[in-house]
Amino acid sequence: MKIWRIFLLLNLCLILVLPSLAKDIIVQSKWTTQPVTIDGQSNDWAPDSLTNWKKFKIDFGFFNDGQNLYGIFIFNDRDYLSSIKNTGLTVWLNSEAKKKKKIGICYQLRQVSAEEMVAILEKKEGTLSEERKAEIMSRPKYLYYEGQFIDGKRNPLEPTPIGETFILPTFRMSQSQGKLIYEFRTPLNIKKLFSGSQVDLSREFRVGFEWGGMTKEMRAALMKNRAAAEARATAGGMTSNPKGERSVRDFDSPLRRPKKYSFWVGVKLANQ
């Protein structure tokens, strides 16, 4: 009996260790002579330009020219659609031989008010004319495809280009026949965009895809619900919820939190 226990324990250890020892997938980006149209469609991506990640049933691929990296990310499993719609897709970039979050771009579709849209456009384009503002304010809501640079702790980063123009990261998404497509673009001159950045995209680098988990808004709502529950308990002289009422701790348990998904691949840029 003891021998069998030892045998099972060794097998369990191998199951846990072997995935971490497995060689990372290295993906070859393909050179493009024309900028890829970022429209959330897969028309520009031939089957031989895509790699399949079987665990999550995802197809992905990369193109590049001298200035930009273009990518596509196709979900073929409906089970992940709600997760990514809540959090968006974050693409992490790291030129070290590590799966470490250095600089990322969070691609997320969100609804904004007309006032927020004016602020976003003025930040990108400068002061808008009164006629343009009035045109924007004529509609109450807008869908905004946001590509936001973030650091390893998910704090927003603002690019600081040195004497040259650059193209901000952007994306588009579409959904049809149970598939969700994210098509995105990010500039390759990361080192020049951020002072002190150690991310060099002029050679082989690592790309991490991440989605799911809890957003800041979800955490804020959780804290608000927790504070309200504690206030009700204190006001009623209670130390626990009445029978049948779910506690905030139950909702905040790891088993009930939205699951976070991620995987990393190596990417080699194509040369002209």
N, C-alpha and C positions, 0 to 999 in steps of 0.2 A: 504494500500500500504506500509506504514511504517513497519507494522507487518511482511509482507512478506519479506521485505528487511532485517529485523533483523533475521528472520528465515534462509534466505539464507546465511547470514554472519556467523551465528553459525554453519551451516553445513560445510561451507568452513573452518572454524577454526578446526573443528573436523577432516576433511580430512587431514589437514596439521599436526595436532598434533598426531593423533593416530599411524601413522607409526613409529614415534620416540619413542612411548611408547611400541611398540610391543616387545615381548621377542625375544632375539637373538636366532638364530638357533645354537644348540650345536651338533657338529659332533663327533662321536666316531671313533678314528683311530683304525685300526686293526693291531694286532701283526703279524710280518712276521719273519720266521726263516731263510729265505734266502734273501739276498739283491735283491731288485727289479731291473730288467734289464731296464735301462733308454733308450728306443728306440723309443719313440713317438707312441707306439702302446698300445691298451687297452686289450691285451691278458691276462695280469696278474690281471685284475680288473673285478671281478664278478659283476653282476648287483646289488647284495645286499651290495656291498662295496661302492656304489655311492649314492650321494644325488643330487636331482634335484633342481636348483634354477629357478623357473618357469618364473620370470620376464624377465630373459635374455636367457631362454632356454639353460641352461648350466648344465652339469653333472660334479660333482667333488667328490673326495674322498681322503683318506689318509691311508697309512700304516706307521708303524714305527718299528724299532728294537731298540737296546740300544744306537746306535750311530747316526742314521739318520732318518729324516722325508721324506717320499716319497709321492708325490702327483700327481694327474691327473686332468686335466681341459679340458673339451670337449665342444666346441662350436657347437651347433646344428642349429644355425641361421646364414645364409650367411651375414646378414646385419652387423655383427660385425667383419667379417674377415678382411676387409681393415684396420679397426682401429687398431686391435692388430698386424697386420703385420708391420704397421708403427712404433709402439711404443714398441712392445713386451709386455710381461706380468710381472707385478711387484707383488710380494707376500710380504706383510707387516706382521711383527711379533711383538706382544705386549703382555706381560704377565700381564699387568694391566687390570682392568675391564673397559677399555676405547677403543674407536675406534680411536686410535692415532698412527700416523706413527712414530715408534721408529727406528727400523732397518728393511730394506727391501732387497730383492734380485730381481734384474731386469734380467729376462730371455729374451734374444733377439738374433735373428739370423741376422747376418750382414755379408756383404761382405768385405773382407780385402785383401790388397795387399800381395805379397810374403814377402816383407820387414816387414810388420806389423805382419805377421804370425811368422816369425823368432823371432821378439821381444816378442811376446806373449809366445811362447814356452820357450824361454830363461828365461823369468820371472818365469815360472812355474817349469822348469826342470833344469835350470842352463845353462851354456855355451854349445852350440851345436857344434858338430864336423863339420869340413869343408865339409865333405862328406854329412852330413845331411843338412847343409845349402844349398849346391849346389842342392840337391834333391828337397828341398822346392822351391828354386828360379827358378826351371825349369818350374813352372806354374805361370802365372801372378796373378791369383785371387784364393781366397779360401772362402768357407762358414764357418763362425766361430759361434758355439753355445756358447754364452757368458752367464755366470751366475755371475753377479757383485753385491757384497754387497754395499748398499747405506745407508746414514742416512736419517732422516726425511725431509731434504731439497734436497734430491737426489744427494748429493755429494758422490763420490766413497769412500769406506772404504776398508782398507787393513787389513786382519786378522793378529793377532799377537798371535799365539798359545804359551802357557806356558808349555814348556817341553813335548809336546806330538804331535803326528802327527794328521792330520785332512784331511778330504776329502772336496775339494772345491764344491760349489754348481754347479750343471750342469742340463741340460735339453735336450730333443729332441722333435721335433714336426713333425707331418705328417698331410696330408690333403687328404681326399677321400670322395666321395659321399656327398659333401657339408658340411662335418664335419671337424673341425680343432682340433687336439689333442695336448695339451702340457703335457708332462710327465716330472716331475722334482724331484730333490733330494737336500736337504739342511741339513747340520750338526746340531745336537741338542745342541752341546756344545757352544752356542752363548756367554754365559757369560764369558767363558774362551778365546774365540777368540778375544773379544774386551774389553780392559780395561775400567772399569767404566760402562759397559753395565748393564742395569736394566732388560733386557729381559731374563727371566728364562723359558726355554722350558722343564723343568722337571715336570711341572704340567699343569693344564688347562691354555690355552692361547688363544689369539685372532689372527686370520689370516684375513688379508684384501687382496682382489684381485683387481687390478687396471689396466686399459688399456685405450688406446685412448688419446685424447687431442693433444697438440702440443709438439713435441720433441725439443731439443736444436737446432738441425739442421734446423727445420722448423722456429723457432723463429729467427735464424741468417739470413735465407733467407728473412724473412719478414722485418727485420731491413735493410738489404741490399737494398731491393726493395723500402722501404720507403725513404732511403737516396738518392737513384737514382732519385726518383720521385720529391723530394724536390729540388735536384740540377737542374733538368730540369726546374722546375717551376721558380726557382730563376734566372737561365740563360735567360729564356724567359720573365722575368719581369711579371710572372703570379702568382696569388695567389690561383688559382684553376685549375683543369684539363680542357682541352677542352671538348666541348660537346661530349658525347658518350664515353669518356675514363673513365674507372673505377679508382677511387682513391684508394690509399693505405689504407685510413681510412675505405673505404667500405670493403676491404678485411680483415681488422683487426677487424671488428665489431664482437661482441660475437655471432651473428647469423651465421657468416660464419666460425668461428673457429671449428676445429674438436671436437666433443663431447667427454668428458671423462666419463668413466664408472667405477663404483666400488661397492663392497659390502663386508661386514664383517661377519664372523662366529666364533663361539667358537669351539675349538678343545680340546678333551681329549685324551691324549696318552694312548695306551694300555700297560699293564704290561705283562711280560713274564709268 
